[in-house]
């Protein structure tokens, strides 16, 4: 899948998520605007698109420029490697953990989890094997 074809899928997924989550009246789940900033949404979109492409190079543009990344950890069971996980630390104290599950090279799932400076989870994005975002959850703390 080319870089140009990934971004529309990711953006369309975030837009549909915003509409779906805005209809939830729970006190714990909230819209993207309440639980995270536009920067978080941009970071999430870029990290999902990057993980879909399975690039070693990190897309450092203005939204990810302040990120320091830990080394990629390969996920394995016995001899079989089925994916990887990588953590990003941002200057504002937030962290993101990106996980790509692709047993035998077949992409199955991508997850991006954001936590605030106090290590409290604040945003979770799940994408399927076609890189379409299927679930997004945000937590608002009082």
TORMI-125945 format. One record per residue: residue in one letter; residue number from 1; y, z, x of N, C-alpha, C, O in turn. Coordinates in nm, 2 decimals, m for minus. Example, Ala and Ser with C-alpha at 12.3 -4.5 7.8 and 13.67 -1.06 7.14 Angstrom:
<nodes>
NODE   residu   num      nc2      nc3      nc1     cac2     cac3     cac1      cc2      cc3      cc1      oc2      oc3      oc1
NODE        a     1    m0.57     0.78     1.32    m0.45     0.78     1.23    m0.33     0.78     1.32    m0.33     0.85     1.42
NODE        s     2    m0.22     0.71     1.28    m0.11     0.71     1.37     0.00     0.79     1.29     0.11     0.80     1.34
</nodes>
This chain:
<nodes>
NODE   residu   num      nc2      nc3      nc1     cac2     cac3     cac1      cc2      cc3      cc1      oc2      oc3      oc1
NODE        x     1    m0.12     0.00     0.09     0.00     0.00     0.00     0.12     0.00     0.09     0.13     0.08     0.18
NODE        x     2     0.22    m0.09     0.06     0.33    m0.10     0.15     0.43     0.01     0.12     0.43     0.07     0.01
NODE        x     3     0.52     0.04     0.21     0.63     0.14     0.19     0.71     0.11     0.07     0.75     0.20    m0.01
NODE        x     4     0.74    m0.02     0.05     0.83    m0.06    m0.07     0.76    m0.03    m0.20     0.82     0.00    m0.30
NODE        x     5     0.63    m0.05    m0.20     0.56    m0.03    m0.33     0.53     0.12    m0.36     0.51     0.16    m0.47
NODE        x     6     0.54     0.21    m0.26     0.51     0.35    m0.28     0.63     0.42    m0.34     0.62     0.49    m0.44
NODE        x     7     0.75     0.39    m0.29     0.87     0.46    m0.34     0.90     0.45    m0.49     0.93     0.55    m0.56
NODE        x     8     0.88     0.33    m0.55     0.90     0.32    m0.70     0.80     0.41    m0.77     0.84     0.47    m0.87
NODE        x     9     0.67     0.41    m0.73     0.58     0.50    m0.80     0.62     0.64    m0.79     0.62     0.72    m0.89
NODE        x    10     0.66     0.69    m0.67     0.70     0.83    m0.65     0.83     0.86    m0.74     0.83     0.96    m0.80
NODE        x    11     0.93     0.77    m0.73     1.05     0.80    m0.81     1.02     0.80    m0.96     1.08     0.88    m1.03
NODE        x    12     0.94     0.70    m1.00     0.91     0.70    m1.15     0.84     0.83    m1.19     0.86     0.88    m1.29
NODE        x    13     0.75     0.87    m1.10     0.68     1.00    m1.13     0.77     1.12    m1.14     0.76     1.20    m1.23
NODE        x    14     0.87     1.12    m1.05     0.97     1.24    m1.05     1.05     1.23    m1.18     1.09     1.33    m1.24
NODE        x    15     1.09     1.11    m1.22     1.17     1.09    m1.34     1.09     1.14    m1.46     1.14     1.21    m1.55
NODE        x    16     0.97     1.09    m1.47     0.89     1.13    m1.59     0.86     1.28    m1.59     0.85     1.35    m1.69
NODE        x    17     0.84     1.34    m1.46     0.83     1.48    m1.45     0.95     1.56    m1.50     0.93     1.66    m1.58
NODE        x    18     1.07     1.51    m1.47     1.19     1.58    m1.51     1.20     1.58    m1.66     1.23     1.68    m1.72
NODE        x    19     1.16     1.47    m1.73     1.16     1.47    m1.87     1.06     1.56    m1.93     1.09     1.63    m2.03
NODE        x    20     0.94     1.56    m1.87     0.83     1.65    m1.93     0.86     1.80    m1.91     0.84     1.88    m2.00
NODE        x    21     0.90     1.83    m1.79     0.93     1.97    m1.76     1.05     2.03    m1.84     1.06     2.14    m1.87
NODE        x    22     1.15     1.94    m1.86     1.26     1.99    m1.94     1.23     2.03    m2.08     1.31     2.10    m2.14
NODE        x    23     1.11     1.98    m2.13     1.07     2.02    m2.26     1.00     2.15    m2.27     0.97     2.21    m2.37
NODE        x    24     0.96     2.21    m2.15     0.89     2.33    m2.14     0.99     2.45    m2.16     1.09     2.45    m2.09
NODE        x    25     0.96     2.54    m2.25     1.05     2.65    m2.27     1.01     2.78    m2.21     1.07     2.88    m2.23
NODE        x    26     0.91     2.77    m2.12     0.86     2.89    m2.05     0.97     2.95    m1.96     1.05     2.88    m1.90
NODE        x    27     0.97     3.08    m1.94     1.06     3.14    m1.85     1.02     3.13    m1.70     1.11     3.14    m1.62
NODE        x    28     0.89     3.10    m1.68     0.85     3.08    m1.54     0.86     2.94    m1.50     0.92     2.92    m1.39
NODE        x    29     0.82     2.85    m1.58     0.83     2.71    m1.54     0.97     2.66    m1.58     1.03     2.70    m1.68
NODE        x    30     1.03     2.58    m1.50     1.17     2.54    m1.53     1.19     2.39    m1.48     1.10     2.33    m1.42
NODE        x    31     1.30     2.34    m1.52     1.33     2.20    m1.47     1.36     2.20    m1.33     1.38     2.30    m1.26
NODE        x    32     1.36     2.08    m1.27     1.38     2.07    m1.13     1.52     2.12    m1.09     1.54     2.17    m0.98
NODE        x    33     1.62     2.10    m1.18     1.75     2.14    m1.15     1.77     2.29    m1.13     1.85     2.34    m1.05
NODE        x    34     1.69     2.37    m1.21     1.70     2.51    m1.21     1.61     2.57    m1.09     1.65     2.67    m1.03
NODE        x    35     1.50     2.51    m1.07     1.41     2.58    m0.97     1.43     2.52    m0.83     1.39     2.59    m0.73
NODE        x    36     1.49     2.41    m0.81     1.51     2.35    m0.68     1.63     2.26    m0.68     1.67     2.21    m0.79
NODE        x    37     1.68     2.23    m0.57     1.80     2.15    m0.56     1.76     2.00    m0.56     1.64     1.97    m0.54
NODE        x    38     1.86     1.92    m0.56     1.84     1.77    m0.55     1.78     1.74    m0.41     1.70     1.65    m0.39
NODE        x    39     1.81     1.82    m0.31     1.76     1.81    m0.18     1.61     1.83    m0.18     1.54     1.76    m0.11
NODE        x    40     1.56     1.93    m0.25     1.42     1.96    m0.26     1.35     1.84    m0.32     1.24     1.80    m0.28
NODE        x    41     1.41     1.78    m0.43     1.34     1.67    m0.50     1.34     1.55    m0.40     1.24     1.48    m0.40
NODE        x    42     1.45     1.53    m0.33     1.45     1.41    m0.23     1.35     1.44    m0.12     1.27     1.34    m0.08
NODE        x    43     1.34     1.56    m0.07     1.24     1.59     0.03     1.10     1.57    m0.02     1.02     1.51     0.05
NODE        x    44     1.08     1.61    m0.14     0.94     1.60    m0.20     0.91     1.45    m0.22     0.79     1.41    m0.18
NODE        x    45     1.00     1.37    m0.27     0.97     1.23    m0.29     0.94     1.16    m0.16     0.84     1.08    m0.15
NODE        x    46     1.01     1.19    m0.05     0.99     1.13     0.08     0.86     1.18     0.14     0.79     1.10     0.20
NODE        x    47     0.83     1.31     0.13     0.70     1.36     0.18     0.58     1.30     0.11     0.48     1.27     0.18
NODE        x    48     0.59     1.29    m0.02     0.47     1.23    m0.09     0.46     1.08    m0.05     0.34     1.04    m0.02
NODE        x    49     0.56     1.01    m0.04     0.56     0.87     0.00     0.50     0.85     0.14     0.42     0.77     0.17
NODE        x    50     0.54     0.94     0.23     0.50     0.94     0.37     0.35     0.97     0.37     0.27     0.90     0.44
NODE        x    51     0.30     1.07     0.30     0.16     1.11     0.30     0.08     1.00     0.23    m0.04     0.97     0.28
NODE        x    52     0.13     0.92     0.14     0.06     0.81     0.08     0.03     0.70     0.18    m0.08     0.64     0.18
NODE        x    53     0.12     0.68     0.27     0.11     0.58     0.37     0.02     0.63     0.49    m0.02     0.54     0.57
NODE        x    54     0.00     0.76     0.50    m0.08     0.82     0.61    m0.03     0.78     0.74    m0.10     0.74     0.83
NODE        x    55     0.10     0.79     0.76     0.17     0.76     0.89     0.17     0.88     0.98     0.18     0.99     0.93
NODE        x    56     0.15     0.86     1.11     0.17     0.96     1.20     0.32     1.00     1.22     0.35     1.11     1.25
NODE        x    57     0.40     0.89     1.21     0.54     0.91     1.23     0.61     0.97     1.10     0.58     0.93     0.99
NODE        x    58     0.69     1.07     1.12     0.75     1.14     1.01     0.88     1.07     0.97     0.96     1.04     1.06
NODE        x    59     0.91     1.05     0.84     1.03     0.98     0.80     1.16     1.06     0.81     1.20     1.11     0.71
NODE        x    60     1.21     1.08     0.93     1.33     1.17     0.94     1.45     1.09     0.90     1.51     1.02     0.99
NODE        x    61     1.50     1.11     0.78     1.63     1.05     0.74     1.72     1.17     0.71     1.69     1.29     0.76
NODE        x    62     1.82     1.15     0.64     1.92     1.26     0.62     1.86     1.38     0.55     1.91     1.50     0.57
NODE        x    63     1.76     1.36     0.46     1.70     1.48     0.39     1.60     1.55     0.47     1.57     1.67     0.44
NODE        x    64     1.54     1.49     0.57     1.43     1.55     0.65     1.48     1.57     0.79     1.40     1.61     0.88
NODE        x    65     1.60     1.54     0.82     1.65     1.54     0.96     1.64     1.68     1.02     1.62     1.70     1.14
NODE        x    66     1.66     1.78     0.94     1.66     1.92     0.99     1.52     1.98     0.99     1.50     2.10     1.01
NODE        x    67     1.41     1.90     0.97     1.28     1.96     0.96     1.21     1.96     1.10     1.22     1.86     1.18
NODE        x    68     1.14     2.07     1.13     1.06     2.08     1.24     0.91     2.08     1.19     0.88     2.16     1.10
NODE        x    69     0.83     2.00     1.24     0.69     1.99     1.19     0.59     2.06     1.28     0.60     2.04     1.41
NODE        x    70     0.50     2.13     1.23     0.39     2.18     1.30     0.29     2.07     1.33     0.29     1.97     1.26
NODE        x    71     0.20     2.09     1.42     0.09     1.98     1.44     0.01     1.97     1.32    m0.02     2.06     1.25
NODE        x    72    m0.04     1.85     1.30    m0.12     1.81     1.18    m0.26     1.88     1.20    m0.32     1.87     1.31
NODE        x    73    m0.31     1.95     1.10    m0.44     2.01     1.10    m0.54     1.92     1.03    m0.52     1.89     0.91
NODE        x    74    m0.65     1.88     1.09    m0.75     1.80     1.02    m0.83     1.89     0.94    m0.87     2.00     0.98
NODE        x    75    m0.87     1.85     0.82    m0.95     1.93     0.73    m1.09     1.87     0.74    m1.11     1.75     0.72
NODE        x    76    m1.19     1.95     0.76    m1.32     1.90     0.77    m1.43     2.00     0.72    m1.40     2.11     0.70
NODE        x    77    m1.54     1.94     0.68    m1.65     2.02     0.64    m1.77     1.97     0.73    m1.82     1.85     0.71
NODE        x    78    m1.81     2.05     0.82    m1.92     2.01     0.91    m1.86     1.90     1.00    m1.75     1.92     1.06
NODE        x    79    m1.92     1.79     1.01    m1.88     1.68     1.09    m1.78     1.58     1.02    m1.71     1.51     1.08
NODE        x    80    m1.77     1.60     0.89    m1.69     1.50     0.81    m1.55     1.55     0.80    m1.52     1.66     0.75
NODE        x    81    m1.45     1.47     0.84    m1.31     1.49     0.82    m1.27     1.43     0.69    m1.30     1.31     0.66
NODE        x    82    m1.22     1.51     0.60    m1.18     1.46     0.47    m1.03     1.47     0.44    m0.99     1.44     0.32
NODE        x    83    m0.95     1.50     0.53    m0.81     1.50     0.51    m0.73     1.57     0.62    m0.79     1.60     0.72
NODE        x    84    m0.60     1.60     0.59    m0.52     1.67     0.68    m0.42     1.75     0.61    m0.39     1.73     0.49
NODE        x    85    m0.36     1.85     0.68    m0.25     1.93     0.63    m0.14     1.94     0.74    m0.18     1.96     0.86
NODE        x    86    m0.02     1.94     0.70     0.09     1.95     0.79     0.20     2.03     0.73     0.23     2.02     0.61
NODE        x    87     0.26     2.12     0.81     0.37     2.21     0.76     0.50     2.17     0.82     0.51     2.13     0.94
NODE        x    88     0.61     2.18     0.74     0.74     2.14     0.78     0.83     2.27     0.76     0.82     2.33     0.65
NODE        x    89     0.91     2.30     0.86     1.01     2.41     0.85     1.15     2.35     0.85     1.18     2.28     0.95
NODE        x    90     1.23     2.38     0.75     1.36     2.33     0.74     1.46     2.44     0.79     1.43     2.56     0.79
NODE        x    91     1.58     2.39     0.83     1.68     2.49     0.89     1.73     2.58     0.78     1.78     2.69     0.82
NODE        x    92     1.72     2.55     0.65     1.77     2.64     0.55     1.67     2.75     0.52     1.69     2.83     0.43
NODE        x    93     1.56     2.75     0.59     1.45     2.85     0.57     1.34     2.81     0.49     1.23     2.87     0.49
NODE        x    94     1.36     2.70     0.41     1.25     2.65     0.33     1.14     2.59     0.41     1.16     2.55     0.53
NODE        x    95     1.02     2.59     0.35     0.90     2.53     0.42     0.83     2.44     0.32     0.84     2.46     0.20
NODE        x    96     0.77     2.34     0.37     0.69     2.25     0.29     0.55     2.23     0.36     0.54     2.21     0.48
NODE        x    97     0.45     2.23     0.28     0.31     2.21     0.33     0.26     2.08     0.26     0.25     2.08     0.13
NODE        x    98     0.23     1.98     0.33     0.18     1.86     0.28     0.03     1.85     0.31    m0.02     1.87     0.42
NODE        x    99    m0.05     1.82     0.21    m0.20     1.81     0.22    m0.24     1.67     0.17    m0.21     1.64     0.05
NODE        x   100    m0.32     1.60     0.25    m0.37     1.47     0.21    m0.52     1.48     0.21    m0.58     1.50     0.31
NODE        x   101    m0.58     1.46     0.09    m0.73     1.46     0.08    m0.78     1.32     0.06    m0.75     1.25    m0.04
NODE        x   102    m0.86     1.27     0.16    m0.91     1.13     0.16    m1.05     1.13     0.22    m1.06     1.08     0.33
NODE        x   103    m1.15     1.17     0.15    m1.28     1.17     0.20    m1.33     1.02     0.22    m1.31     0.94     0.14
NODE        x   104    m1.38     1.00     0.34    m1.43     0.86     0.38    m1.32     0.76     0.37    m1.35     0.64     0.34
NODE        x   105    m1.19     0.80     0.39    m1.08     0.71     0.39    m1.03     0.67     0.25    m0.93     0.60     0.24
NODE        x   106    m1.09     0.73     0.14    m1.05     0.70     0.01    m0.95     0.81    m0.04    m0.99     0.92    m0.05
NODE        x   107    m0.82     0.77    m0.05    m0.72     0.87    m0.09    m0.76     0.92    m0.23    m0.77     0.85    m0.33
NODE        x   108    m0.77     1.06    m0.24    m0.79     1.12    m0.37    m0.68     1.20    m0.42    m0.65     1.20    m0.54
NODE        x   109    m0.61     1.27    m0.33    m0.50     1.36    m0.38    m0.40     1.39    m0.27    m0.44     1.40    m0.15
NODE        x   110    m0.28     1.41    m0.31    m0.17     1.45    m0.22    m0.11     1.57    m0.29    m0.07     1.56    m0.40
NODE        x   111    m0.08     1.68    m0.21    m0.01     1.79    m0.26     0.10     1.82    m0.17     0.09     1.82    m0.05
NODE        x   112     0.22     1.86    m0.22     0.33     1.90    m0.14     0.38     2.03    m0.21     0.41     2.04    m0.33
NODE        x   113     0.38     2.14    m0.13     0.42     2.27    m0.18     0.54     2.32    m0.10     0.54     2.32     0.02
NODE        x   114     0.64     2.35    m0.17     0.77     2.41    m0.11     0.77     2.56    m0.14     0.74     2.61    m0.25
NODE        x   115     0.82     2.63    m0.04     0.84     2.77    m0.05     0.98     2.80     0.00     1.04     2.73     0.09
NODE        x   116     1.04     2.91    m0.05     1.18     2.94     0.00     1.17     3.03     0.13     1.07     3.05     0.18
NODE        x   117     1.29     3.07     0.17     1.30     3.14     0.30     1.22     3.28     0.29     1.19     3.33     0.40
NODE        x   118     1.19     3.33     0.17     1.12     3.45     0.16     0.97     3.43     0.14     0.89     3.52     0.11
NODE        x   119     0.93     3.30     0.17     0.79     3.26     0.15     0.74     3.26     0.01     0.61     3.27    m0.01
NODE        x   120     0.83     3.26    m0.09     0.79     3.25    m0.23     0.77     3.11    m0.27     0.86     3.03    m0.24
NODE        x   121     0.66     3.07    m0.33     0.65     2.93    m0.38     0.76     2.89    m0.48     0.79     2.98    m0.56
NODE        x   122     0.81     2.77    m0.47     0.91     2.73    m0.56     0.89     2.59    m0.62     0.94     2.56    m0.73
NODE        x   123     0.81     2.51    m0.56     0.79     2.37    m0.61     0.65     2.32    m0.56     0.62     2.33    m0.45
NODE        x   124     0.57     2.27    m0.66     0.44     2.21    m0.62     0.44     2.07    m0.69     0.47     2.05    m0.80
NODE        x   125     0.40     1.97    m0.61     0.39     1.83    m0.65     0.25     1.79    m0.62     0.20     1.80    m0.51
NODE        x   126     0.18     1.73    m0.72     0.04     1.68    m0.70     0.04     1.53    m0.74     0.09     1.49    m0.84
NODE        x   127    m0.01     1.45    m0.65    m0.02     1.30    m0.67    m0.16     1.26    m0.66    m0.24     1.32    m0.59
NODE        x   128    m0.20     1.16    m0.74    m0.34     1.11    m0.74    m0.36     1.01    m0.63    m0.28     0.98    m0.54
NODE        x   129    m0.48     0.95    m0.63    m0.52     0.85    m0.53    m0.44     0.72    m0.53    m0.44     0.65    m0.43
NODE        x   130    m0.37     0.69    m0.64    m0.28     0.58    m0.65    m0.14     0.61    m0.61    m0.05     0.53    m0.63
NODE        x   131    m0.12     0.74    m0.57     0.02     0.79    m0.53     0.11     0.80    m0.65     0.23     0.81    m0.63
NODE        x   132     0.05     0.82    m0.77     0.13     0.85    m0.88     0.14     1.00    m0.90     0.04     1.07    m0.89
NODE        x   133     0.26     1.05    m0.92     0.27     1.20    m0.93     0.22     1.24    m1.07     0.26     1.18    m1.17
NODE        x   134     0.12     1.33    m1.07     0.06     1.37    m1.19     0.10     1.51    m1.24     0.11     1.53    m1.36
NODE        x   135     0.14     1.60    m1.15     0.19     1.73    m1.19     0.30     1.78    m1.10     0.30     1.75    m0.98
NODE        x   136     0.39     1.84    m1.15     0.50     1.91    m1.08     0.52     2.04    m1.15     0.54     2.05    m1.27
NODE        x   137     0.53     2.15    m1.07     0.56     2.28    m1.12     0.67     2.34    m1.04     0.67     2.33    m0.91
NODE        x   138     0.76     2.41    m1.11     0.87     2.48    m1.04     0.87     2.62    m1.09     0.84     2.65    m1.20
NODE        x   139     0.91     2.71    m1.00     0.92     2.85    m1.04     1.07     2.90    m1.01     1.12     2.87    m0.91
NODE        x   140     1.12     2.96    m1.11     1.26     3.01    m1.10     1.25     3.17    m1.09     1.18     3.23    m1.17
NODE        x   141     1.31     3.22    m0.98     1.31     3.36    m0.96     1.45     3.42    m1.00     1.55     3.36    m0.98
NODE        x   142     1.44     3.53    m1.07     1.57     3.60    m1.11     1.63     3.68    m1.00     1.73     3.75    m1.01
</nodes>
